[in-house]
């Protein structure tokens, strides 16, 4: 019988070992994401026979496709038996969808979830911003540099981490939590990430002007080819602050990674426009699935 529980920092090594042996391009297969969002979405995990199981939901649970060193067919069978009212999967990618269609013909119905699609970019494109389609980003950065000639980029370390936390607190005070759906949950996730920054093995950087932190970004490795960006915050009142932290984080913290996954847009129209404006290399398709009764 699978025993599910909330993740603790001490579980990171074991979970990472299973994630690393079957690396996935989807953002959900990352310990940091599991850890910092578990309170908001009721995320739990279980490990049995070298397979990692992850589920979420406050009421009826939905499951990620299992991963690890064990037998995936047996793992799915186990989940089907565990859910007599009907197994539900969320955020399946194309490869996982094909697996279910082949191994369980006519067993599942699938629905694409555009809101969950990951935005994936070529690191080189974000670092250099070449081409006509990205000219507006270069213009924003040029304006930032002209208005803030003393700006500099710094790696986030234990020495400046408290400044990052304070900047995030100031940023929160500029937001209308009633206007943007999910902002309260996101704020809690950011706080957990910063509180456990070292233990999670995160990589981050900040922009400083006039001695003050005005933007920061934090991510970590998703797979050998991809850096996953969890957090990007900047004061929108400062022209080009978002554009420059985006570029500088990739230049300094994404060396050796071919791709940058900037997660989904969570159905936020503003985020969708912003992420599309950077000309993604790919938007990973995601599907929900449920057992046909």
N, C-alpha and C positions, 0 to 999 in steps of 0.2 A: 504493500500500500504506500503510495507516495505521500510524503509528509512535507507540506509547504510551510515556509516561514519567511519573515522579513530578512533582508540582507543586512549583515553587519560588516564593518571594515575587515574583520578577521576572515570573512568568507571570500575576499577578493582573490587571493592566490588560487584557490580551488576553482572558483568560477572562471577566472581568466584562463586557466589551463584547458578547460573544456571549450571556451570560446575560441582560443587560439588554435586548437586542433581542427576546427572546422570554420575558418574565418568567413565572415559574411559582410556584404557591402551595406546592409541595412543598419540604421542607427540603433535599433532596439537591442542589438547583440553587443552590448558594451556595459561593463560593470558600473561605470560612473552614472550612466543614464538610469540604470536599474536602481542604484542607491539613492540618487538625489530626488527622484520622482516617486519613490515607493509610497510615501505617506499620502501624497495627493491622489494617487490612482490605485491604491490597494495592491501594489505589485508584490508578488511573492515568488519564491523559487524552491525547487526541490532537486536533489541529485540522487540518481539511482542507476546502477549498472553503467557507469561512465556516461550517462546522459543528463544534460541540464534541461530542466523544465521551468518555464516562466509563465506566470499567469497574472491577470490584472482584473480589476472590477470590484466594486463594493457589494454588488448583489450577485447576479449570475456571472460566473467567471468566463473569460475568454483567454485563450492560450496562444503563446508564440509557438511557431514550429520548433520542435525540440532540436538540440544540437549536442555534439560531443563525439566521443570515440565509440560509443555503442551502436547497436542496431536500430536505425531510425524507424524501420517498419514496425518492429516490436514496440518502440516507444509510442508511435501513433496508436497502435492497437491498445496499449495500456491506457492512453487518454480516452479512447472511445469507451472502454469499459468503465473508466472513472466517471464518465458523464452520461448516465442513463437517460437524462432528459435531452441529450443532444450536444455533442462537442461543437464548440465554436473556436475557430482560429481568427487571429487578427494580424494584420501587417505581414501577410505572406508575400514573398517576392515571386517573380516569374518561375524561378527554378523550383521553389517549394510547391507552387501551384501545380506545375507539371508533374512533380513526384506524386502528389495526391491523386491527380487525374489518372496517372498510369497505374498506381498500386490499388486505388479504390475507385474504379470506374462507376460513375453514376452515384457515388456515395455522398458527394459534397456539392453544394451550390456555392458559386463564387460571385462576389460583388466587388468591383474596383472601388477603392477609397482614395480619391484624388487628394483629399486633405492630409493624408498620411505620407504622401510621396516625398522622398528625400531629394534635396537639391544637391547635386554633385558637380563640382567644377574642376577644371584642370588647374593645378597649383600655379603653373607658369602663367596662365591667363590672369589670375587674380593678383599675382605678384607684379606683372608688367602693365596690365590694363591697356594693351595695344588695340588698335583698330577703331573705326568710326563708331561702332555700337557702344563702346566704352568711353567715348570722349567726354561725356558728362561727368563720369567718375573722376577722370583726370582734371577736369575743370574744378570740381569741388575740392580736390586735394590742393590744386594750385592756389585756390582762394584761402584754404586753411593755412598753407605755408606762408602766404603773403601777410596774413593777419596775425600769425603766431610765429615770428621768425626764430624764437627761442625754443621751439618745440623739440622734444626728444622722445625716443622710444626706450623703454626699459623692460627687461624680463621681470616677471612677478616672482618675488622671493619672499622669504620670511621677513626680510627687512622692510618691504613696502606693502606687504599683504594687508596690514591694518588700514593703510591709506586707500586701498582698493575697496575694502569693506565700507569705509566712510563715504567714498564716492558713490557706491551703490545705494547707500542710505539716502544721500542727497538726490540721486537720480529718482528714487522711488517717490520722493516728495514732489517731484515735477509731474507725476503721472496721475491720470484719472482712473482709479481702479474700477469704477463703475462703468466706464466707457469701453474698456478693452477686456474682452472675455479671456479668462485664464491668467490674467496678470498676477493675481494674488498667489496662485499656485506656482507660477514661474518664479516669483520673488522668493518664495520659500525654498525652491530648488536651488536658486543661486546662493542663498545664504548657507545651505547645507554644503554645497560644493566648496565655497570659500572657507568654511569652518574646517573642512577635511581636506584641504588643498594638497598638503604634503602626502598624507596617507593614501589619497587617490592617485597620486603620481601625475598630477595635472601639469600641463604646459600652458603658460600664459604670458601676456605682455600688456603694457599700458602706455598711454600717451600722456605726457606731462607738458603743460604750458604755464608759464609764470609760477613755476614751482608746484602747481596743483595738478592732480590727476583728473583728466577730462574724458578719458575713454579707456576701456580695457576689454580684452578678449581671452577666453580660456577654452582649451580643448584637450584631447588626448587621442592616442592611437586607436583607430577602429579595427584596422587590419594592416598587414605589411605595406600596402599601397596607399592607405587613406588616413588622413587626419580628420577627426570628428570635432567640429566646433560646437561646444555646448552653450557658451555665453558670449554675447557681444553687447556692450553697453557704452553709450556715449551721450553727452549732453547735446540734444538736437538744436539748442540755441547757439551752438558753436558751429559755424559753417564748415562742412567737410570733416567733422570729427568722426563720424561713422565710416566714411570712405577711407580715411587714413588709417584707422585702427584695423580695418579689414585688410588693407594692403600690407601694412607693416607686420601684422601677425603672421601672414603667409610667408613673407620674406624672411622673417627671423625664426619662426617656430615650425615651419612645415618643410624644412629641408629634408630631402630623401623621400618625400611623399609625392606620388604622382597626382593624387586627387585630394580634394578637400570636400568633405560632406558637411553641409551647413544645416542639416536636419530638415524637418518639414515646416510648413507654414501654419499648421494647426487651424486652417480655414480662416485665418486673419487676412483680410484683403490687403491691408497695408504691407504686411510681411510678404505676401505673395507678389505684390508689385515690386517690392525691393529686391527680392530674391531672383525674380525673372529678369530684372534690369541688369544683373551681373552676367547674363547669358550663360546659363548652366550647360555643362557638357551633357548632362543626363538628369532626368527626373525619374527616380526609381519608382516603378509602379508597385503599388501595394494592394492586396486583396483581403477582404474578410471572407470567411468560409464557414458554413455550418452543415451538419449532417442532415441529409434528406430523410425525412420520416415517412 
